[in-house]
């Protein structure tokens, strides 16, 4: 089981693409860290630059939740 709000890596954005042989490759840059709401199943795009800042906000949001002891199952994709 996991808490309602968890920290996830930000969605990478393409900065440039280049061709090597017959394939195209894209260089990506990480956009920091976001918070994922396990109850609403939605990504809250806050764009924290460091993991420490995001983790502190996650702990604060979990403490302020209506039921801070609620846990949600870990969904597995196969």
N, C-alpha and C positions, 0 to 999 in steps of 0.2 A: 504494500500500500504506500501511497505517496501523498504529500500534502496538496492542498488546492492549487497554490501557485508555485511553479517551479521555474528555474532559470534555464533558458535554452540559448544556443548560439544564434546570432542574428542571421538573416538571410543574406548570402553573399551577393554582391552586385558585380556585373561585368564591367571591367575597365577598358579592355581592348581585346581584340582577337587577332590571331595570326595563323598562317597556313604553314603546315609542315608536311610536305609530300602531297597526298590527296586529302588529308584531314585538316579540319579547322579546330583550333583550340582557343579557349577563352581564358584570360587571366581574370581572376576574381579577387575582390577585397572584402573581408568580413566587415559587417556593419556593427560589430560589438555584440551585445547580448540583449535578449528580449525576455519577457515573462510570459509563460503559458498558463492559462487558467484551465485547470482540469475539469471544473464544473461546467463552464460555458463552452468548453472545447474551442477556445479562441486564443490566438497569439496577440498579446498586448505589445505593440511596437513602441517601446520606450527608448531603445537605442542606447543602453548603458555602455560607456566606453571600456569599463573594466569589469571583471567578474565580481570583484569585491563590492562595488557599488550596487550591482544587480542583486547579489546575494543579500545584502543588507535590506534592500527594498522588498525582496521576497519575504524575508523574515518578518518585516513590519506588516506587510499585507496579510500574511498568514495569521499573525497575532490579532489583527483588526477584523478578521473574517467573522461572520455571524456565529459559526460553529468552528472554532480553531482546531478542535480535535478530530474533525472529520477527515477521513482518508479516502482516497480513490484508487481503484485497482490500476495496475500498470497494464496498458494495452500493448499487445504484442502483434507485430506484423510479420508474417512469414512469406 
